[in-house]
Each structure stands twice: as structure tokens, then as C-alpha cells.
């Protein structure tokens, strides 16, 4: 009769021993997993902040030039201070920025940019030739600082409808705004 109670007691002791060994292991594993989740979240937040900072940097670099093109086309704002060669140069600069930075955006910002640029310029006008401004040259040649050679930078007969031009600008700016989560 003495042997049976001892076996039950030994089983209880074994269970207690197993539980006392497993408890710190389980707690340690849970702590490890929580720390890993915390680190992963921190890395994602840091990465997200860096992407937003790059997008803001992109915004600061391209929006003033986009606005200059917009003002020059619509003939308001500082358009009289700008020259056709400057507009072509701004296009080159914008092309580079959009191609370099387009990969850090979720939406197809490059497509919206290309649509806008097609409404501003005719490109591929011949090897070594500059893009041509797709704008009405009238009212520009009357400016006191106008140079006759600038006439070659325009293709007035292939103008884009002002409504399409303004819509393409608005769509591009909307994409940029959404990407900045403004």
C-alpha cells in the first residue's frame, strides 16, 4: 500500500519540475518574439520616414519647376520673367528627377508626369534637337526681352487644349500630394 501514494506523488513532482523548467523557456520565447516584432515595426517606421523624407526632397526639387511650366503655359504668375530656353532646361531637369525618383512612389507618377510633359512639349523632334514648346507663341514675342531665335523652340500649330493641359497638371500634382500623404 505504500508504493501507490509514492507513485502519484512522484508524478506530481515530475509535472511541477517540467512546468518550472518550461515556464522560463516559454516566457523567454514570448519576450524574444515581442522584441522581434517591436524591432520589425521600428525598422518599418524608420524606412517609412526615410521614404517620406526622400519624397519631400523630391517635392522641393520638382514642384517649383512644374509650377514654372504651368505658369509659362497659362501666361500668369512669373511667366514674363521666364524664357523658352529655361523651359526646355527645366524639362530636362524634371525628366531626370522623375526618372530617378519614380521608384520610391507607389503610384505610377512617371506616367502622370509623361502625360503632363506631352501637353507641354513635342519631344523627339530629330536627333540632337531640343524638345519644342507646345504653346501659342503669340503674345510672347511682344515681350521686350524676346529673342527671335526662340521662335524655333515653339510648335504653335500643335498646341494642346488648355483644359487638357490644366487637367494633366492637376492630376500630376494630386498624385504627388497623395504620395506625400497630405
VEXMARVO-554988 format. One record per residue: residue in three letters; z, x, y of N, C-alpha, C, O, CB in turn. Coordinates in Angstrom, 2 decimals. Atoms other than C-alpha are relative to their C-alpha. Glycine has a CB too. Example, Ala and Ser with C-alpha at 12.3 -4.5 7.8 and 13.67 -1.06 7.14 Angstrom:
2
  rest      nup    neast   nnorth     caup   caeast  canorth      cup    ceast   cnorth      oup    oeast   onorth     cbup   cbeast  cbnorth
   ALA     0.00     0.89    -1.19     7.80    12.30    -4.50     0.00     0.90     1.20     0.66     1.94     1.18     1.25    -0.99     0.03
   SER    -0.06    -0.82    -1.19     7.14    13.67    -1.06     0.73    -0.77     1.09     0.90    -0.26     2.20    -1.42     0.41     0.46
end
This chain:
182
  rest      nup    neast   nnorth     caup   caeast  canorth      cup    ceast   cnorth      oup    oeast   onorth     cbup   cbeast  cbnorth
   UNK     0.00     0.79    -1.19     0.00     0.00     0.00     0.00     0.85     1.27    -0.42     0.35     2.32     1.17    -0.91    -0.01
   UNK    -0.04    -0.87    -1.17     0.47     2.88     2.40    -1.39     0.49     0.41    -1.61     0.79     1.58     0.90     1.17    -0.27
   UNK     1.30    -0.57    -0.31    -3.13     4.02     2.19    -0.87    -0.94     0.85    -1.66    -0.46     1.67    -0.73     0.34    -1.28
   UNK     0.86     0.92    -0.77    -4.75     0.86     3.64     0.29     0.02     1.50    -0.66     0.16     2.28     0.17    -1.40    -0.51
   UNK    -0.23    -0.04    -1.44    -3.00     0.79     7.03    -0.43     1.34     0.61    -0.88     1.37     1.76     1.47    -0.25     0.30
   UNK     0.39    -1.29    -0.54    -3.68     4.51     7.45    -1.51     0.06     0.23    -1.94     0.64     1.23     0.44     1.12    -0.93
   UNK     1.45     0.03    -0.17    -7.48     3.96     6.96    -0.40    -0.80     1.24    -1.31    -0.40     1.96    -0.67    -0.59    -1.24
   UNK     0.29     0.81    -1.18    -7.51     1.22     9.63     0.36     0.79     1.24    -0.40     0.82     2.21     0.78    -1.35    -0.05
   UNK    -0.43    -0.81    -1.14    -5.57     3.46    11.99    -0.96     1.16     0.22    -1.28     1.49     1.36     1.42     0.52    -0.22
   UNK     0.96    -1.10    -0.14    -7.95     6.35    11.28    -1.31    -0.50     0.60    -1.91     0.21     1.41    -0.26     0.66    -1.37
   UNK     1.24     0.58    -0.56   -10.97     4.11    12.09     0.17    -0.26     1.48    -0.74     0.00     2.27    -0.38    -1.30    -0.74
   UNK    -0.27     0.27    -1.41    -9.39     3.05    15.37     0.04     1.31     0.79    -0.48     1.38     1.90     1.32    -0.78     0.16
   UNK    -0.07    -1.30    -0.65    -8.67     6.65    16.25    -1.40     0.61     0.16    -1.71     1.21     1.19     0.90     0.95    -0.79
   UNK     1.37    -0.53    -0.06   -12.26     7.62    15.47    -0.80    -0.69     1.10    -1.51    -0.04     1.86    -0.72    -0.17    -1.38
   UNK     0.69     0.77    -1.04   -13.62     4.84    17.70     0.48     0.46     1.38    -0.34     0.66     2.29     0.25    -1.52    -0.19
   UNK    -0.54    -0.46    -1.27   -11.28     5.93    20.52    -0.55     1.38     0.36    -0.91     1.64     1.51     1.53     0.04    -0.04
   UNK     0.52    -1.34    -0.22   -12.42     9.51    20.12    -1.47    -0.04     0.43    -1.87     0.66     1.36     0.16     0.84    -1.27
   UNK     1.43     0.13    -0.32   -16.11     8.53    20.18    -0.16    -0.56     1.41    -0.98    -0.07     2.19    -0.72    -0.92    -1.02
   UNK     0.08     0.60    -1.34   -15.57     6.34    23.26     0.42     1.02     1.06    -0.21     1.11     2.11     0.89    -1.27     0.08
   UNK    -0.46    -0.98    -0.98   -13.64     9.09    25.03    -1.02     1.14     0.18    -1.08     1.74     1.25     1.36     0.58    -0.43
   UNK     1.05    -1.02    -0.12   -16.49    11.54    24.33    -1.23    -0.57     0.69    -1.82     0.09     1.55    -0.38     0.54    -1.40
   UNK     1.22     0.61    -0.54   -19.33     9.15    25.21     0.15    -0.43     1.47    -0.82    -0.40     2.22    -0.39    -1.18    -0.83
   UNK    -0.20     0.50    -1.37   -17.79     7.82    28.46    -0.42     1.02     1.05    -1.20     0.66     1.92     1.47    -0.38     0.21
   UNK     0.46    -0.95    -1.02   -18.21    11.04    30.50    -1.50     0.31    -0.11    -2.16     0.57     0.90     0.79     1.29    -0.10
   UNK     1.44    -0.26     0.17   -21.67    11.58    29.00    -0.81    -1.12     0.65    -1.78    -0.85     1.36    -0.36     0.12    -1.51
   UNK     0.70     1.15    -0.57   -22.80     8.07    29.97     0.15    -0.01     1.53    -0.83    -0.23     2.25     0.53    -1.33    -0.61
   UNK    -0.24    -0.04    -1.45   -21.20     8.33    33.42    -0.81     1.14     0.62    -1.40     0.95     1.69     1.51     0.17     0.31
   UNK     0.78    -1.14    -0.49   -22.84    11.75    33.91    -1.49    -0.33     0.04    -2.17     0.01     1.00     0.25     1.22    -0.89
   UNK     1.41     0.37     0.05   -26.24    10.39    32.85    -0.33    -1.00     1.12    -1.35    -0.86     1.79    -0.34    -0.61    -1.38
   UNK     0.21     0.99    -1.07   -25.92     7.42    35.23     0.01     0.69     1.36    -0.83     0.40     2.21     1.08    -1.11    -0.06
   UNK    -0.08    -0.73    -1.27   -24.89     9.75    38.07    -1.27     0.83     0.20    -1.80     0.89     1.31     1.26     0.91     0.03
   UNK     1.22    -0.79    -0.07   -27.86    12.02    37.29    -1.19    -0.88     0.39    -1.97    -0.51     1.27    -0.27     0.69    -1.35
   UNK     1.12     0.90    -0.28   -30.31     9.08    37.31     0.07    -0.53     1.44    -0.95    -0.60     2.12     0.01    -1.18    -1.00
   UNK    -0.16     0.48    -1.37   -28.88     7.71    40.57    -0.34     1.10     1.00    -0.98     0.84     2.02     1.44    -0.52     0.23
   UNK     0.33    -1.12    -0.89   -29.13    11.15    42.19    -1.51     0.23     0.02    -2.08     0.49     1.08     0.74     1.30    -0.46
   UNK     1.45    -0.18     0.07   -32.73    11.47    40.98    -0.72    -1.10     0.77    -1.68    -0.83     1.50    -0.47     0.01    -1.47
   UNK     0.60     1.12    -0.75   -33.60     8.03    42.35     0.19     0.23     1.49    -0.74     0.02     2.27     0.64    -1.36    -0.43
   UNK    -0.27    -0.29    -1.41   -31.96     8.98    45.66    -0.90     1.10     0.53    -1.43     0.99     1.64     1.44     0.39     0.19
   UNK     0.88    -1.11    -0.41   -33.91    12.25    45.82    -1.45    -0.46     0.11    -2.15    -0.10     1.05     0.10     1.17    -1.00
   UNK     1.37     0.51    -0.04   -37.17    10.48    45.00    -0.22    -0.87     1.23    -1.26    -0.78     1.88    -0.32    -0.80    -1.27
   UNK     0.12     0.85    -1.18   -36.52     7.92    47.73    -0.03     0.84     1.27    -0.78     0.55     2.20     1.16    -1.00     0.06
   UNK    -0.04    -0.89    -1.17   -35.70    10.68    50.20    -1.34     0.72     0.16    -1.84     0.86     1.28     1.14     1.02    -0.14
   UNK     1.29    -0.67    -0.06   -38.92    12.52    49.31    -1.08    -0.95     0.51    -1.93    -0.57     1.31    -0.38     0.56    -1.38
   UNK     0.98     0.98    -0.44   -40.96     9.34    49.78     0.17    -0.30     1.48    -0.82    -0.42     2.20     0.11    -1.30    -0.82
   UNK    -0.24     0.25    -1.42   -39.31     8.67    53.14    -0.48     1.18     0.84    -1.11     0.98     1.88     1.49    -0.27     0.26
   UNK     0.43    -1.18    -0.73   -39.93    12.24    54.27    -1.52     0.05     0.04    -2.12     0.30     1.09     0.57     1.28    -0.65
   UNK     1.45    -0.01     0.08   -43.53    12.07    53.08    -0.59    -1.08     0.91    -1.56    -0.84     1.63    -0.47    -0.20    -1.45
   UNK     0.46     1.09    -0.86   -43.99     8.72    54.82     0.13     0.35     1.47    -0.76     0.05     2.27     0.79    -1.27    -0.29
   UNK    -0.19    -0.42    -1.39   -42.56    10.13    58.05    -1.05     1.03     0.41    -1.60     0.96     1.51     1.41     0.58     0.20
   UNK     0.99    -1.04    -0.31   -44.87    13.13    57.88    -1.40    -0.62     0.18    -2.15    -0.23     1.07    -0.03     1.06    -1.12
   UNK     1.30     0.67    -0.11   -47.90    10.88    57.33    -0.08    -0.76     1.32    -1.09    -0.68     2.02    -0.24    -0.96    -1.18
   UNK    -0.02     0.73    -1.27   -46.90     8.67    60.26    -0.12     0.97     1.17    -0.82     0.68     2.15     1.29    -0.84     0.12
   UNK     0.10    -0.99    -1.08   -46.45    11.77    62.43    -1.43     0.52     0.13    -1.93     0.69     1.24     0.96     1.17    -0.26
   UNK     1.39    -0.47    -0.03   -49.93    13.01    61.46    -0.91    -1.08     0.58    -1.82    -0.79     1.35    -0.48     0.40    -1.42
   UNK     0.80     1.10    -0.54   -51.38     9.58    62.19     0.21    -0.14     1.51    -0.73    -0.43     2.25     0.36    -1.31    -0.72
   UNK    -0.27     0.05    -1.44   -49.66     9.58    65.60    -0.70     1.14     0.72    -1.23     0.96     1.82     1.51     0.05     0.26
   UNK     0.71    -1.14    -0.57   -51.06    13.03    66.27    -1.49    -0.32     0.10    -2.13    -0.03     1.11     0.23     1.27    -0.87
   UNK     1.39     0.43     0.02   -54.49    11.70    65.29    -0.26    -0.99     1.13    -1.25    -0.88     1.86    -0.37    -0.62    -1.37
   UNK     0.12     1.01    -1.05   -53.98     8.73    67.62    -0.08     0.67     1.37    -0.95     0.36     2.18     1.20    -0.99    -0.06
   UNK    -0.03    -0.70    -1.30   -53.11    11.02    70.53    -1.28     0.79     0.25    -1.69     0.97     1.40     1.19     0.94     0.06
   UNK     1.21    -0.82    -0.14   -56.23    13.10    69.86    -1.26    -0.83     0.19    -2.16    -0.42     0.93    -0.16     0.90    -1.20
   UNK     1.28     0.73    -0.02   -58.86    10.39    69.40    -0.05    -1.18     0.96    -1.12    -1.47     1.50    -0.30    -0.49    -1.37
   UNK     0.05     1.23    -0.79   -57.86     7.31    71.37    -0.46     0.24     1.45    -1.22    -0.57     1.97     1.36    -0.66     0.01
   UNK     0.54    -0.21    -1.35   -58.42     8.84    74.83    -1.53     0.16     0.03    -2.19    -0.35     0.93     0.65     1.23     0.62
   UNK     1.46    -0.17     0.06   -61.96     9.87    73.82    -0.70    -1.31    -0.36    -1.76    -1.61     0.18    -0.37     1.09    -1.01
   UNK     0.57     1.31     0.33   -62.64     6.48    72.22     0.01    -0.89     1.24    -0.96    -1.60     1.51     0.80    -0.67    -1.16
   UNK    -0.10     0.80    -1.21   -61.45     4.84    75.40    -1.03     0.43     1.05    -1.61    -0.41     1.74     1.41     0.09     0.59
   UNK     1.04    -0.47    -0.94   -63.75     7.05    77.49    -1.38    -0.53    -0.39    -2.14    -0.96     0.47    -0.02     1.55     0.03
   UNK     1.28     0.55     0.45   -66.72     5.99    75.37    -0.09    -1.49     0.33    -1.10    -1.98     0.81    -0.19     0.22    -1.53
   UNK    -0.06     1.44    -0.26   -65.67     2.37    75.69    -0.20    -0.28     1.49    -0.98    -1.16     1.85     1.36    -0.58    -0.48
   UNK     0.12     0.19    -1.45   -65.29     2.63    79.48    -1.40     0.39     0.49    -1.97    -0.29     1.35     1.06     0.83     0.73
   UNK     1.32    -0.45    -0.43   -68.56     4.54    79.86    -1.06    -1.03    -0.35    -1.96    -1.32     0.45    -0.34     1.35    -0.64
   UNK     0.97     1.01     0.43   -70.49     1.95    77.89     0.09    -1.24     0.89    -0.93    -1.75     1.35     0.23    -0.38    -1.48
   UNK    -0.20     1.23    -0.75   -68.99    -1.00    79.77     0.01     0.20     1.52     0.08    -0.77     2.27     1.30    -0.64    -0.42
   UNK     0.02    -0.33    -1.42   -69.07     0.78    83.14     1.23    -0.55     0.74     1.12    -1.26     1.74    -1.27    -0.53     0.65
   UNK    -1.22     0.28    -0.75   -65.47     0.30    84.10     1.01     1.11    -0.25     0.79     1.98    -1.10     0.60    -1.37    -0.40
   UNK    -0.97    -1.08     0.10   -62.40     2.45    84.49    -0.55     1.27     0.63    -1.10     1.24     1.73     0.38     0.25    -1.47
   UNK     0.41    -1.30    -0.53   -63.21     6.12    84.95    -1.44     0.37    -0.35    -1.78     1.56    -0.34     0.92     1.08    -0.51
   UNK     1.34    -0.29     0.50   -66.84     5.83    83.79    -0.83     0.84     0.95    -1.66     1.63     0.51    -0.71    -1.27    -0.28
   UNK     0.80    -0.75    -0.97   -68.28     7.26    87.02     0.33     1.49    -0.01    -0.48     2.31     0.40     0.19    -0.56     1.40
   UNK    -0.42    -1.40     0.05   -66.34    10.49    86.50    -0.53     0.71    -1.24    -0.49     1.94    -1.32     1.52     0.08     0.03
   UNK     0.48    -0.56     1.27   -67.85    11.00    83.04    -1.50     0.22     0.05    -2.21    -0.47     0.78     0.37    -0.93    -1.18
   UNK     1.44    -0.29     0.03   -71.26    12.48    82.28    -0.53    -0.23    -1.41     0.23    -0.19    -2.38    -0.28     1.47     0.47
   UNK     0.59     0.17     1.34   -73.68    11.84    79.41     0.25     1.19    -0.93     0.56     0.98    -2.10    -1.50    -0.23     0.14
   UNK    -0.30    -1.11     0.91   -73.27    15.40    78.04     1.46    -0.03    -0.49     1.74     0.34    -1.63    -0.28     1.33     0.69
   UNK    -1.40     0.12     0.43   -69.50    14.82    77.98     0.15    -1.06    -1.08     0.95    -0.90    -2.01     0.91    -0.35     1.20
   UNK    -0.07     1.07     1.01   -70.04    11.61    75.99    -0.50     0.52    -1.36     0.08     0.22    -2.40    -0.82    -1.24     0.45
   UNK     0.53    -0.57     1.24   -72.15    13.46    73.42     1.02     0.98    -0.58     1.23     1.02    -1.79    -1.36     0.71     0.25
   UNK    -1.03    -0.95     0.46   -69.48    16.18    73.23     1.20    -0.74    -0.58     1.77    -0.31    -1.58     0.45     0.91     1.16
   UNK    -1.13     0.80     0.50   -66.76    13.55    72.78    -0.34    -0.56    -1.38     0.53    -0.62    -2.26     0.35    -1.14     0.98
   UNK     0.42     0.50     1.31   -68.76    12.08    69.89     0.16     1.09    -1.06     0.68     0.83    -2.15    -1.48    -0.49     0.04
   UNK    -0.13    -1.11     0.96   -68.91    15.48    68.18     1.47     0.24    -0.35     1.83     0.40    -1.52    -0.63     1.30     0.58
   UNK    -1.43    -0.22     0.19   -65.19    15.96    68.66     0.61    -1.13    -0.84     1.41    -0.87    -1.74     0.72     0.11     1.36
   UNK    -0.51     1.15     0.76   -64.44    12.45    67.37    -0.48     0.03    -1.45     0.29    -0.25    -2.37    -0.44    -1.32     0.66
   UNK     0.53    -0.10     1.36   -66.72    12.94    64.36     0.87     0.93    -0.84     1.25     0.60    -1.97    -1.47     0.50     0.01
   UNK    -0.81    -0.98     0.73   -64.74    15.99    63.34     1.38    -0.56    -0.30     1.85    -0.49    -1.44     0.12     1.30     0.81
   UNK    -1.37     0.53     0.19   -61.34    14.34    63.85     0.02    -1.11    -1.04     0.89    -1.14    -1.91     0.56    -0.52     1.34
   UNK     0.01     1.12     0.95   -62.28    11.19    61.94    -0.29     0.48    -1.42     0.29    -0.04    -2.37    -1.03    -1.05     0.43
   UNK     0.29    -0.51     1.35   -63.74    13.14    59.03     1.17     0.80    -0.56     1.41     0.76    -1.77    -1.26     0.85     0.03
   UNK    -1.14    -0.80     0.46   -60.73    15.46    58.84     1.18    -0.89    -0.36     1.80    -0.70    -1.41     0.41     1.02     1.08
   UNK    -1.22     0.79     0.17   -58.02    12.81    59.15    -0.19    -1.31    -0.77     0.80    -1.96    -1.10     0.57    -0.30     1.33
   UNK     0.21     1.32     0.62   -59.63     9.79    57.46     0.72    -0.15    -1.34     0.98    -1.27    -1.78    -1.48    -0.23    -0.21
   UNK    -0.61     0.06     1.33   -57.99    10.68    54.15     1.50    -0.33     0.03     2.09    -0.59    -1.02    -0.21     1.31    -0.71
   UNK    -1.42     0.33    -0.06   -54.46    10.04    55.40     0.23    -1.47     0.36     1.35    -1.90     0.62     0.71     0.89     1.01
   UNK    -0.10     1.43    -0.31   -55.22     6.38    56.08    -0.27    -0.82    -1.26    -1.05    -0.42    -2.12    -0.99    -0.38     1.12
   UNK     0.18     0.88     1.15   -55.01     3.54    53.59    -1.32    -0.76     0.11    -2.04    -0.90    -0.87     1.17    -1.00    -0.11
   UNK     1.22     0.78    -0.20   -57.84     1.53    55.10    -1.18     0.94     0.25    -1.00     2.13     0.53     0.16    -0.98     1.18
   UNK     1.19    -0.82    -0.21   -61.41     2.74    55.46    -0.28     0.13     1.50    -1.18    -0.51     2.04    -1.23    -0.61    -0.73
   UNK     0.10    -0.21    -1.45   -61.00     3.91    59.03    -1.33     0.67     0.35    -1.87     0.44     1.43     1.17     0.85     0.51
   UNK     1.26    -0.71    -0.26   -64.09     6.10    58.74    -1.16    -0.99     0.11    -2.05    -0.80     0.93    -0.27     1.02    -1.12
   UNK     1.05     1.01    -0.07   -66.29     3.07    58.10     0.03    -0.72     1.35    -1.01    -0.90     1.98     0.16    -1.02    -1.15
   UNK    -0.12     0.67    -1.31   -64.96     1.29    61.20    -0.44     0.94     1.12    -1.08     0.51     2.09     1.46    -0.46     0.24
   UNK     0.42    -0.97    -1.01   -65.48     4.47    63.20    -1.53     0.11     0.03    -2.14     0.11     1.10     0.63     1.40    -0.29
   UNK     1.46    -0.14     0.06   -69.08     4.81    61.99    -0.69    -1.22     0.60    -1.72    -1.08     1.27    -0.45     0.19    -1.45
   UNK     0.58     1.20    -0.60   -69.80     1.21    62.96     0.07     0.08     1.52    -0.89    -0.23     2.22     0.72    -1.27    -0.51
   UNK    -0.15    -0.14    -1.45   -68.43     1.85    66.44    -0.99     1.02     0.56    -1.66     0.77     1.56     1.44     0.40     0.36
   UNK     0.89    -1.07    -0.48   -70.40     5.09    66.82    -1.46    -0.43    -0.06    -2.24    -0.07     0.82     0.20     1.28    -0.84
   UNK     1.38     0.50     0.06   -73.61     3.39    65.69    -0.31    -0.93     1.17    -1.46    -1.07     1.58    -0.25    -0.74    -1.33
   UNK     0.19     0.84    -1.17   -73.07     0.98    68.55    -0.02     0.80     1.30    -0.42     0.27     2.34     1.10    -1.04     0.06
   UNK     0.01    -0.88    -1.18   -72.68     3.91    70.98    -1.22     0.91     0.03    -1.76     1.19     1.10     1.27     0.84     0.04
   UNK     1.01    -1.06     0.07   -75.33     6.35    69.78    -1.05    -0.30    -1.06    -0.82    -1.05    -2.01     0.66     1.34    -0.30
   UNK     0.99    -0.10     1.07   -78.51     6.76    67.84     0.08     1.44    -0.47    -0.10     2.38     0.31    -1.48    -0.40     0.48
   UNK    -0.17    -1.34     0.55   -77.98     9.69    65.55    -1.25     0.39    -0.79    -2.15    -0.43    -1.00     1.26     0.08    -0.89
   UNK     1.12    -0.52     0.79   -80.39    11.83    63.52    -1.32    -0.21     0.74    -2.26    -0.80     0.21    -0.05    -0.68    -1.38
   UNK     1.20     0.15    -0.85   -82.95    11.96    66.33    -0.94     1.19    -0.15    -1.84     1.38     0.67     0.40    -0.16     1.47
   UNK     0.83    -1.17     0.24   -84.53    15.08    64.92     0.87     1.23    -0.13     1.95     1.32     0.45    -1.02     0.20     1.14
   UNK    -0.78    -1.20     0.27   -83.36    18.45    63.72     0.30     0.73     1.29    -0.59     1.04     2.07    -0.74     0.91    -0.97
   UNK    -0.43    -0.74    -1.18   -81.34    20.20    66.40     0.15    -0.85     1.26     0.56    -0.34     2.30    -0.95     1.10     0.26
   UNK    -0.11     0.88    -1.17   -81.42    17.19    68.74     1.37    -0.66     0.04     1.98    -0.94    -0.99    -1.10    -1.07    -0.02
   UNK    -1.26     0.70    -0.17   -78.33    15.60    70.17    -0.17    -1.49    -0.30    -1.28    -2.03    -0.25     0.53     0.20     1.42
   UNK     0.00     1.45     0.11   -77.39    12.02    69.46    -0.34    -0.57     1.37    -0.05     0.04     2.40     1.39    -0.54    -0.52
   UNK     0.39     0.64    -1.26   -78.73     9.64    72.09     0.92    -1.18     0.26     1.28    -1.93    -0.64    -1.49    -0.47    -0.05
   UNK    -0.85     1.11    -0.41   -76.58     7.20    74.03    -0.79    -1.30    -0.05    -1.89    -1.40     0.49     0.56     0.23     1.43
   UNK     0.64     1.30     0.16   -77.44     3.63    73.17     0.51    -0.92     1.11     1.22    -1.90     0.85     0.30    -0.61    -1.42
   UNK    -0.54     0.71    -1.16   -76.75     2.33    76.65    -1.08    -0.18     1.04    -2.07     0.55     1.06     1.20     0.73     0.59
   UNK     0.92     0.24    -1.09   -78.55     0.96    79.64     0.16     1.12     1.02     1.25     1.36     1.54     0.26    -1.39     0.66
   UNK    -0.04    -1.13    -0.94   -79.44     3.87    81.87     0.01    -0.48     1.45     0.44     0.26     2.34    -1.20     0.92    -0.23
   UNK    -0.02     0.56    -1.36   -79.87     1.61    84.91     1.44    -0.01     0.51     2.38    -0.10    -0.27    -0.60    -1.44     0.02
   UNK    -1.28    -0.03    -0.70   -77.00     1.72    87.37     0.74     1.32    -0.21     1.74     1.58     0.46     0.87    -1.16    -0.46
   UNK    -0.62    -1.31     0.20   -76.11     5.16    86.06    -0.74     1.05     0.83    -0.12     1.94     1.41     0.00     0.39    -1.50
   UNK     0.80    -0.99    -0.72   -78.96     7.07    87.66     0.22    -0.06     1.51    -0.17     0.86     2.23    -1.47    -0.21    -0.29
   UNK    -0.31     0.13    -1.43   -77.81     5.81    91.08     1.23     0.80     0.41     1.52     0.93     1.60     0.20    -1.46     0.35
   UNK    -1.22    -0.75    -0.32   -74.65     7.89    90.85    -0.37     1.29     0.75    -1.39     1.90     0.44     0.81     0.33    -1.28
   UNK     0.34    -1.19    -0.81   -74.56    10.77    93.37    -0.07     1.31    -0.80    -0.81     2.22    -0.43     1.02     0.16     1.10
   UNK     0.00    -1.26     0.77   -73.88    13.43    90.71    -1.00    -0.02    -1.17    -0.96     0.87    -2.02     1.40     0.28    -0.54
   UNK     0.92     0.16     1.12   -76.69    12.26    88.37    -1.03     1.12    -0.04    -1.60     1.50     0.99    -0.70    -1.35     0.07
   UNK     1.03    -1.03     0.20   -78.98    14.92    86.93    -1.14    -0.61    -0.80    -0.90    -1.30    -1.79     0.58     1.27    -0.72
   UNK     1.18     0.61     0.61   -82.50    13.95    85.92    -0.11     0.33    -1.49    -0.61    -0.49    -2.27    -1.25     0.46     0.72
   UNK     0.11    -0.38     1.43   -82.27    15.85    82.59     0.90    -0.86    -0.89     0.71    -0.90    -2.11     0.37     1.48    -0.18
   UNK    -0.88     0.88     0.78   -79.53    13.43    81.50    -0.74    -1.23    -0.51    -0.30    -1.87    -1.47     1.21    -0.42     0.84
   UNK     0.77     1.16     0.44   -82.16    10.69    81.19    -0.42     0.13    -1.47    -0.53    -0.87    -2.18    -1.25    -0.17     0.88
   UNK     0.43    -0.25     1.38   -83.23    12.31    77.91     1.10    -0.33    -1.02     0.82    -0.46    -2.21    -0.43     1.45    -0.16
   UNK    -1.12     0.28     0.90   -79.78    11.57    76.44     0.18    -1.49    -0.27     1.12    -1.88    -0.97     1.28     0.57     0.58
   UNK    -0.11     1.45     0.17   -80.38     7.80    76.54    -1.17    -0.57    -0.77    -2.29    -0.05    -0.71     0.11    -0.68     1.36
   UNK     1.02     0.80     0.65   -82.31     5.37    74.40     0.29    -1.44     0.41     0.89    -2.20    -0.35     0.00     0.19    -1.59
   UNK    -0.34     1.30    -0.58   -82.10     2.28    76.56    -0.64    -1.17    -0.75    -0.05    -2.25    -0.84    -0.43    -0.05     1.44
   UNK     0.68     1.13     0.65   -84.63     0.19    74.61     0.67    -0.41    -1.31     0.36    -1.48    -1.85    -1.45     0.36    -0.27
   UNK    -0.69     0.35     1.24   -82.37     0.26    71.54     1.48    -0.24     0.25     2.34     0.21    -0.50    -0.18     1.11    -1.06
   UNK    -1.38     0.30    -0.33   -79.23    -1.00    73.18     0.60    -0.92    -1.05    -0.11    -1.62    -1.77     0.10    -0.63     1.40
   UNK    -0.75     0.88     0.88   -76.59    -2.79    71.20     0.56    -1.12     0.85     0.95    -0.91     2.00     1.13     0.76    -0.77
   UNK    -0.60     1.13    -0.68   -75.38    -6.21    72.16     1.42     0.35     0.43     2.20     0.89    -0.36    -0.01    -1.25    -0.91
   UNK    -1.32    -0.33    -0.54   -72.31    -5.84    74.36     1.12    -0.62    -0.83     2.18    -0.02    -1.01     0.11    -0.47     1.46
   UNK    -1.01     0.68     0.83   -70.42    -8.34    72.20     0.26     0.80    -1.28     1.42     0.98    -1.67    -0.47    -1.45    -0.36
   UNK    -0.16    -0.81     1.22   -71.06    -6.26    69.04     0.71     1.31     0.30     1.57     1.77    -0.46    -1.36     0.28    -0.65
   UNK    -0.63    -1.25    -0.38   -70.09    -3.10    70.84     1.50    -0.20     0.18     2.31     0.55    -0.37    -0.63     0.55     1.29
   UNK    -1.42     0.25    -0.27   -66.80    -4.55    72.06     0.75    -0.40    -1.27     1.91    -0.03    -1.45     0.15    -1.09     1.07
   UNK    -0.64     0.37     1.27   -66.06    -6.08    68.64     0.23     1.23    -0.87     1.28     1.36    -1.50    -0.85    -1.03    -0.76
   UNK    -0.15    -1.20     0.84   -66.64    -2.75    66.89     1.14     0.87     0.52     1.88     1.46    -0.27    -1.31     0.81    -0.04
   UNK    -1.11    -0.75    -0.60   -64.25    -1.05    69.31     1.33    -0.67    -0.35     2.28     0.00    -0.75    -0.17     0.09     1.53
   UNK    -1.24     0.74     0.31   -61.62    -3.76    68.80     0.37     0.14    -1.47     1.55     0.33    -1.79    -0.16    -1.49     0.35
   UNK    -0.28    -0.14     1.44   -61.94    -3.58    65.00     0.54     1.40    -0.31     1.49     1.54    -1.07    -1.27    -0.28    -0.84
   UNK    -0.47    -1.38     0.23   -61.54     0.20    65.04     1.42     0.17     0.51     2.27     0.73    -0.19    -0.94     1.01     0.69
   UNK    -1.34    -0.13    -0.55   -58.51     0.03    67.30     1.02    -0.81    -0.81     2.17    -0.38    -0.96     0.01    -0.47     1.47
   UNK    -0.90     0.80     0.84   -57.00    -2.73    65.11     0.36     0.75    -1.29     1.51     0.71    -1.73    -0.65    -1.35    -0.35
   UNK    -0.27    -0.78     1.22   -57.35    -0.54    62.00     0.97     1.12     0.32     1.93     1.35    -0.43    -1.32     0.57    -0.59
   UNK    -0.90    -1.09    -0.38   -55.71     2.38    63.79     1.41    -0.55     0.24     2.40     0.04    -0.20    -0.52     0.73     1.27
   UNK    -1.30     0.61    -0.29   -52.91     0.10    65.00     0.72    -0.41    -1.28     1.92    -0.16    -1.43    -0.18    -1.23     0.92
   UNK    -0.62     0.38     1.28   -52.29    -1.31    61.51     0.49     1.21    -0.77     1.57     1.18    -1.37    -0.98    -0.79    -0.85
   UNK    -0.37    -1.20     0.73   -52.21     2.15    60.02     1.25     0.66     0.59     2.01     1.31    -0.12    -1.16     0.99    -0.01
   UNK    -1.20    -0.55    -0.64   -49.56     3.20    62.56     1.18    -0.96    -0.14     2.29    -0.66     0.29    -0.28     0.30     1.47
   UNK    -1.03     1.02     0.23   -47.62     0.06    61.59     0.63    -0.44     1.31     1.84    -0.61     1.41     1.08     0.52    -0.95
   UNK    -0.45     0.46    -1.32   -47.39    -1.01    65.22    -0.08    -1.52     0.01     0.24    -2.14     1.02    -0.87     0.63     1.16
end
